[in-house]
Amino acid sequence: MKAALRSLVQGTDDSVRAPSDRTLRLIREAEDHSPNWFWQTDRNGRIAYLSDKIVAVFAAAGIDPVGRPLIDVLRIAGDELAQGDAERTIAFHLSARTAFTNYAVSPAAAGHGAGSWTVSGSPFTDPYGRFEGFVGTGTDMAAVRQSDAAITRLALFDSLTGLANRQRMRMSLEQTLAQPGYDGIALFLLDLDRFKAVNDTMGHPVGDALLKQVAQRLLRTVGDAGLVGRLGGDEFKVILPRIGNRAEMATLAQAIIVALSQPYFLNGAAVSIGCSVGIAVSPDHGTTPDALVSHADLALYAAKDAGRGVARFFNDAMLDGARSRRQMEDDLRVALARDQMRIVYQPVVALDDGRITGFEALLRWQHPTRGTLLPAEFLGVAEECKLIESIGEWVLRTACHDAATWPGTARLSVNLSGTQFTNPALPAIIANAVARSGLPPERLELDLDEDSVLRDMRAAIGTFAALHGIGVRIALNDFGAGQGSMSCLRRVPFDRVKIDRSFVRGVSDPEGRNAAVVRAITTMAEMLGIDITAKGVEYHDELTALRELGCNDVQGFVYGQPLDNAATAARLLAEGGALTPRGPKAPRSPRTRMLRSTTLEVDGTRRSARIRDLSANGALIDLVDFDESAIGKTLRIDTGGGQWTAATLRWAEDGRAGLHFEHPIVVERRVTIRRSTVRDAGE
């Protein structure tokens, strides 16, 4: 590069080869887009070349530097040199023809501060060894400092929200914990509830705008009490170095939840999300960053598991839950290999003639120590440990193989997870499964939830086209349960919608509104040419109402428990495939029942208990180790025959506790199951 500068100055000297166009372009690029610049002198120390941007600096002060002595236009900066020695410092190198490096200099032009540049230079000669002058570089240190500041900001701050990023939050946590005699520190981990639905349905620009507003609300709410940061996605962190008591921390956490749950106005629409908070306090919950983050994360997991929109402090019982989840993950990794998974089939029955039109494949895990587990108990763990695709593919292939042996033309319905649906290889997997099993593709129906479709609508439309090309049918599961059901129907061609059980429950109540909702769904589906199935039907009265409202098919416990494959084939052959409803005629008033023993699951840990009273909405249990601190905790209880129900602890005293179920249960069916189980056990 220095040779190029030399040749640029010497111009037509035949003894020096002219620089190539590439060299000149590289020099110009370096001059225009970096803090560096170039200079060259003749053998008398006068400036022969200077980068344009430096010439412009002098020109602004009315000085033409070209042709002037270098020592007249660049002055050494610093107090260590006397004024008269400044010129002699550079002059010495020029006269001695020795190189110099990184001298701090300032331009001899009014209005420019000292020490804003550095220069380096070295002598050069012609091809015959004769001294020709100096060539060198300079650097604008102000620009370098600005660049360094920008780099530091990118390294330590979130580019979207301006909050501290993960690295800076980690550094701050380490520094605070390392201070001698610190009073304690609280760490809040925050996760936004329902943010993904906004991002998927309204687009990433709206999602980004929402995150910016969330950041501003967090800053206003936390104020000077702590440092707020964004870890990425919809995860945030707050470090509180001067903590008060737990009541004050709980108050701040609740204030954060309330602030972030207020409506946001984006693109002319009101958007509502929520927030869950996990809290860890040092030194009680750890004295290292890793321990605090890990424990706050467990508390956040418990907050989300408790229904979201709440804050939870870490406690040791959460470690037991984490160990239980890790154990379940380990068990899941060998479950398929050890043939612990099985499939049962729930009949789908036509309302016009009571005949079976198909079966939905339902997964069960026959755990070696925990008994029969339902999908809700382990599929979340399967998602987290990336096993959901292999389990889902096993269900698909096994169910297709079973259905191919059924007599007649009954359809098979198989649920697909969001991870399966977004796999680009899904059409090939489906085609291979039906081909290898011999099941006609038109007998296979794939059930999807709306989140799977809305995650990437453009990709979903392409996948739908590929699946329909194979010949399989596609159903929208749990229609009406989410916020984007109508958007799904409007944009993608479903063959069937399955009405969520929340609309089926109470559909026969003349004072309720569920019948009107179901009527609207069936009318819309008829106009779109889409079949309708109602899920979760348990009572005869619901069957009658759904038939009058125009539903095609139903499924639920009104026709009994799901069947294994052998019973499925036999059921299709018996009575021409017709099924007689077995459930009660209508929902009964709450009645008291007594079960001698049961199992509770609290924070992932199972323990024995006794149900004293059982009703549709709750239970009275004997369990001596509950205390008042557990009131409000969400747990799960086996209400009979392995049927697990989520419940909230409402009170606890004298070794007894009252539970309120999140959703009413059918008491008669649960008690019957329990009694059958007892008889089978020989009691």
N, C-alpha and C positions, 0 to 999 in steps of 0.2 A: 504494500500500500504506500509506503514511503517512496519507493521507486516510482510508483505511478504519479505521486505528487511532484517528484523531481522532474519527471518527463513532461508533466503538464505545464510546469513553469518554463522549462527550456524550450518547449515548442518544437521547432523544426531542426534541432540539432541532430544531424544524421548519426552521430556517435551513440545516441541514446534511442532505444526502440520506443516508439509511441505506445501509450497504454491501449489496451484493448477496450472495446465498447463495454464488455462485461465488467472490467475493472473500474471504469468510470461510473457505471451504474451502481456498483457496490459502494464506491466512495460517496456518491450522492445520497444513497439510501442511508448510510451511516451518518452523514451530516444532517439530513433532514429529519430523521426519526429516532435519534438517540441524543443523550446529553453531551456527546463527544463532538469535537471539531478539530480541524487540521491547520497547521501553519508551516511555512517554509521561508528561509532567509537566503540571501545570496552570501558570497564569501565575505562581504563587509558587514554582515549582521543586519542588513535592511530587509524588511518584510517583502517577500516576493509573491507569497500566496497566503490567503487567509479565508477560511470558510465564510460563505455569504452571511450566515446568521450572526457572526461576530463582527463582520464589516458593518452590518446594520446597527449594531450597538454603538459603534464609534460614529457612524453617520448621523445618528440621532443627536449626538453632541457636537456635530459640525466638524468632525475629524475624519480625514482620509488616511487610514493606517498604512495602506500599501505604499512602499518606498521609504517609509520611516524606519528608523532604528528600532529594533525589537524592545530595547531597554527604555525607549521613550513611551511606548504604548502599554506595556505590561509592567506593573510594579509589584515587588515582593510584599506580601501581606504578613503582618505579625509584629508584635512589640519587641521581639528579641533582636531586631536589627535597627540600627540607627538610620535616620532618614537618608543620610548621605551614603550609607552602605548598601542600600537597596539595589541601585542600579549596578554597583560593582559586583554584586552576587551573580547576577545573570551575565554581566560583562566578562566575569572571570571565565565562565564556561565557554562563552563564545570565543574569547581570545585564546584560551588553552585548548580549544577544540575537544572538550570532554563532554560526555553525556550527563544529563541531569534528569531527575525523576520526581514528579509530583510536588513541584513547588507551588505553594499557595500564592496566588497573585490576584490583583484587582486591576480592572481597566483604568487607564489614565483618562477617564471621561467623567464628567460631572454627573452626579445622581446615582452612582453605582457604589454599593457598599464594598468594603474590603473583604478579601478572602473568599469571593464567590466562585473563583475558578481555580483549577490546578493545571499546570502545564508540565510536559516532559519533552525532551528533545535529545537528538544525537547528531553528530556530524556525518556528512556523506561526501563521497568522492566520485569523480568521473571514472570511466573504465580504465584510465591510465594512472589512477591513484592520486590525482590532483584534487585538493580540497575545493568543494563547491559551495558549502554553506551548511546550514542546519535544517533538519526536517523534524517535525514533532506533532504532538497531539495536545489537546486541551479538553477539560471536562467542566461542564457547568454544574457546580456542586449544589446549587439551589434546586436544579431539576432533579439531581440524584436524590436529595433529601425528600423532595415531593414524591418521587417514585418509591423510595423506601417506605414512606408513610402510607402510600397506597397499598403496597405489598403487605405491610403490617396489618392494615385494616382488613384486607381480604383474608389474611391468615387468622384474624382474631374476631371478626365480626361477620354476622350473617348478611349476605348481599341483598336478600329480599326485604328483611324487616329492620335491619340496622342493629338488631340486638346482638349481644355477645354470642359467639358460636360455641360449638362443642369444645373446641380446644381451649378457648379463653375461660369457659366455665370450669373446665378441668384444672387449669392453672390457678384460678381463683380459689377453688376448693382446696387444692394442695397448699397454697400459701396461707389460707386461713387456718387450716388444721395444723400447720407447722409453727404458728405463732406460739411462743411460750406463754403458758397461763391463760389460754383463750377460755372464755366463759362457756362456750358451747356454740353449736351451729345447727341450724335446721335446713334440711334439703327437701324441697317440694319438686316432685315430678308430675307434670301435667300432660294429659292426653285429651285431645278434643273428641267429643262424641258426635257422631253423624257427619263429621267433616268429609269423609270419603264420598258419601252420597251427594253432597253439594259439588264436590270436585268432579265426580263422574257425570252428574246430570247437567251441570251448568258450565262445565269447562274449566280448564286449568287457569286461564286468566282471572276468572271470577274467584277460583280457589286461592290464587295468590293475593288478590285484593282482600279477601276475607282474612288471610293470615296477617296481613299488614294491620288491619283493624284490631285483630286479636292482640297483636304486639302492643299497640297503643293503649288498649284497655288494661293490659297487664302492667305496663309501666305506670299508668295512673293509679291503679289499685295498690301496687306494692310500694310505690313512691321511693322514699329514701331508706326504707327498711331493709332492702336487699338488692341483689344483682339479678336481673332477669335475662335469660338466654333462650335461644332456640336451638334444639339439638338436630333438627331436620324434620321434614314432613310436617305433621301436626303435633309434634312433641316439643314441650317447653320445660324449662327448669328455672327454679328460683332458689338462690342461696341467701339465707338470712344469718348473717354473722353475729347479730346481737339479739338473741332470742329471749322471749319472755317465758311464761309458763305455757302449758299445753292448751289451756283455754284460749289464750291470745293467738296461738298458732292456728287453732281450729277456727277462730273467728276470722282470721285473715284468709284461710283456705276457703271458708264459706263465702267470704266477700269476693274472692276470685271466681268461684263457681257462679255466683249471681251475676257478676259483671260480664262474664263471657257468655252467659246464657241469654242475655238480652238480645232482641232481634237486631240483625244487621241489614242495612239497606244497600243492595248491590244491583246495578243495572235495572233500577226501578222496581226491584222485587225485595220483599222482606224475607230474610233467611234466618232460621233458628238452628243453633247447634247447642252443644252442652260441653261439660268439662268434668273430668274425673281427676282426683289428686291423691298421690301417695306421698306420705311424709316419713322421713327418717331423721332422728335427732342424735347428734353426737354430744357426749361420748356414750350415751345409753345404747345406741344402735350401731356403734362402730366408731373407730378413730382413724380410719383410712378412707381415702376417696372411694376405693373399690367396694369396701364394706357398706358405706353409706348409700352409694348408687344402687348396689344390689338390693339392699333392704328397702329403699324407697321404691324400687321397681316392683318388689313383691307386694308392698302396700298398695301401689297403683293397680296391680293385677286384682287385688282383693276389692278395691273400690269399684272397678269395672264389673267384677263378678257379682257385686252386691246390687247391681242394677244401674250403675253409672250415675253421674251427676252428684257424687258424694266424695268425701275425703276420708281416708283411712290412715291411721298411724301404724307403723310396723309393730308387730308383736311376734314372739317366738313361735306361736302356733302357725304363722304363715310359712315358716321354714318347713314345718311338717307337711303343709300343703304342697310346697315346692318339691320336697322329696317324694311325695306321693305322685306328683306329675312326672318327675324324672323316672320314677319306677314304672309308671304307666308307659312312658315313652320306651323304656328298655323292653317292657313286656310286648309292646306293639311291634317292635322290630322282629320279634320271633313268632308273633301270633299266626301269620299266614303260613310260615314254614311248618309250624306244629299243628296246623289244621284246627285252630281254635275258632276261626270265623265260620259263621253259617248264615244262610239266607232263609227267611220266612216270607211268605207271600200273603198279602192282604187282598181279599176279593174286591173287585170293582163290579158293581151290580147295576144293570139297567133298570130304571124305575118303571118302564112301561110294562115289562113282563117278569121282572124279578130274576132274570137269568144273568149268570156271570159273563161279563164281556172281557174281563182281563184281570190281571193281578199286578200289584205294585210290589217290587222286590224291596224288602226291609232287612237291613244288616243287623246281626247280633254277634256279640263277642262272648264266647263261653270262656270266661277268664278262669284260670286254674284255682284261684283263691277267693276272688270277689264275686263269683257266680256270673249270671247273665247280665251283660252290660248293654244298654241301649246306645244308639249312635250319639245322642247328645252328650253322653258321658265320656266319649273318647275321641270323637272326630275333631274337636278343637285341638287336642294334643297332636293328633295326626297331621293337622294343618301346620302346626308349629314346627314339627320335626320332619316335614317334607315327605311324609308317607301317604298322604291323601291320594296321590295319583296312583300309586301301586295298589292300594286297597280298592280304590274306585274301579280300576281296570279289572281287578280280580272279581269284584261284584258283577261287572258288566259281562265278562266272559262266562262266569259260572251261571248267572241267571239266563243268559241266552242259551247255554247248553241245556239247562233244565227245561226252559220253555219249548225248545225244539221237540221235546218228548211228550208234551201235553197233547191230549186228543183235541181235535177241533181247531178253531182259529182264534182262541183267546189271545188278547194282546198282553205284552209284557211291558211294564212301566219301570224304568230305572232312573234313579236320581243321579245327576251329575254335579260335582262340586264346581265352584268357580275356577279353581286351578285346572281341573280337567277341561273345562270349556274353553279356556284361553290357550290351551296347548295347540299349536298349529298342526300337530299330527293327529288331532282328534278324529277327523273324517276317515283317515286311514285306519285308525284303531277300531272305529265302529264298523267299517267295511270288513275288516279282517275278522272281527268277532262274529258277525252274522254269517259270514262265509264259512268259517270253520265249524260253527255250531249247526249250520243248516237251517237256521231260523229265517223265514222269509222277512226281509227288511221292513215290510209294511206292518208286521206284527210287533215291531219294537217302537216304543214311545219313550223319548228322553225328557225327563223333568228338570227344568231349570228354575232357579229363583231370579228375581229381577236384578239383584246386584251383579250376578254373573253377566247378564246381558248389558247392563248400563256401564260396566267397567270400561268397555271400548266398543261403542255402538257400531262404528264402521267395520271393525273386525268381526263383530257378532253377525252383522248382515251377511258378510262373506261366508262365515261358518254355517249359517242357516242354509244358504244356497247350496253349499257342498253336502250337507246332511240330507237335505231334501232331494238332492241328486242321487244319493244312495237309495232313497226310498223310505227312510225312517220318518216317524212323526215326532213333533216337538211340542211339549206342554209347558205352560207358565205355571209354576207351582205357587201355592199360598197367595193366590191373587187377592189384592186388597190389603195385604198385611204391611206393605211398604208404601213409600211415597211416589214411586215411579212406575206403578203397574200400568197406568193408562199410557204413559210414554212408550212402554214396551209394546203394548198392543198396537199403538199407532204406527210404529216404525218397523216392526219385524213380523213376519207371517207365522204366528203360532197356529197349531192345529187344535189345541185344547187349552182351556184355562181351568185350574183347579181352585175352587173358592176356599179361602182360608176358613178354618174351623171357627174362628172368632165370629164370623157372620152366620155360620150354621147354628151355633149355640143361641137359643132363644128365637129361632126363625118362626116357631109356631106360636109365639107370644103375640096376641092381637094388639097389645099395647106397646110393643116394641117397634123398632124401626129396621131391624135386620131383614124382615121379609121384603120391605121396599128396596133395600140395597140389593138383595139377591135377585129380585125381579128386574132391576135395572141392569144387572150384570147379564142375566140370561137373555134379555131383549137385545142388548148390544151384541152379545155373542152370536145370536141368531142372525142378526143383520150382517155380521162379518163372516158368517159361515164357519163358526168355531164351535166345537163341542164343549160341553160343560160337565165338570165333575165336582160334587160337593164332598169335602173331606171332614172327617171327625164326627160322623153321624152316630149317635148313640141311642136315640129314642124313636119309637114308632111315630110319634106325633111329628117329629122332624121329617121323617120319610114322606108323610102325607103332605106336609106343607111344601117340601121341595118338589114333589111331583106336580103340585098345582102351580108352582112358580116357574116350571119349564125346564128344570134340570134334566140332563140326559142320564147321568150315572151318579152313584154315590159309593162311598166306602167309609168304613168305620166299625167300631165295636158292636154296633147294632147287629152285625152278622157274625159276631164271635171273634175269637182270637185269630191272628194270622196263622197260616198253615205251613208245614214243611213241604218239600217237593212231592213226596209220595202222596200225602193227603191232598195236595192240590190237584194232582192228576185224578185221584179217586173222586174228588168233589165235582170235577167237570163231567165225570161219567154218571154220577148218581143224579136221579131225578131230572135228567136232561139238562144238567147244569144250573138248575134253579136253586135259590137259597131262600130260606124262611127266616125273617128277622127274629133275633133272640133277645134283644135288649128290652128294658122296661118300656111301658107305653109312653110315659112322660117323666120329666124330672120330678123327683119326689122332694117333699119337704125334708130339711135336715133331720137326720135320725142318729141317735147315739148307738155306737157299737163298741165292743171291747176286743182288742187283740192282745195276747199275752206278752208278745215281744216284737221288737222291730230293730232296724238299724238306722242310725243317723250318720250323715256325712257333714262335718263342720270343718271348713278351711282345708278340704282335701283329706281329712282324717276320719275314719269310720269308727263308730263306737256303738255299743249295744244300749238299748233303752226299752222302756215298756210304754205302750200306748194304753192309756186308761180310758179315754173317751175319744171317739172319732166322729166327725161330722163332715158334711160336704165342704165346709169352709175352714176347718181347723181341727186341732187335736189337743188333748191334755195328756202330757207324758210325764213319766217318772224318770228323772235323771239328776242325780244328786250333785254333780259338779258344775252345773250352770250357776252363775251368779249375776248380779245386776249389771255388771260391766258388759255382759253379752247381749243385753236387751237391744233389739234392733238389728241383730246379726241375721244374715240370710244363710240358710242351711238347706239340706235336702233330706227327705225322710222316705223310707220304704213304707208305703201305705198298704202293701199287700201284694204278694205274688211277684215281687221284683219290680213293681211299678213305683217309680221314684217321683216325688212331688217337691217342688221348691216351696219353702215356707219361711216366714219371718218370726223370730222369737219376740213375742209381745210382752211376756212377764216371766219371772222366775223367782221362786221363794220356797223354802222348806222342802227342797229336793224335788219340786215339781216345776213344770214350765208349760206355758200356753203357746201354741203355734197357730199362725194364720197362713193358710195356703194362698199362694199367688194366684192360682186358678182353682175354681171349685172342682172337686172330684166326684165321681159316681160312687157313693158309699157302698151300695148294695153289691156292685160288681167287685169292688176291692175286698169286701168281707168274704164274699163267696170264694174268691180266688184264694184267700188266706186259709179258709176252712178246708178247701180242697187240698191245699199244700200240706196242712196238718194231717189230714187223713192219709195222704200218700206217704207221709213220714212215719205212719204207724201210731200216731197219738189218738 
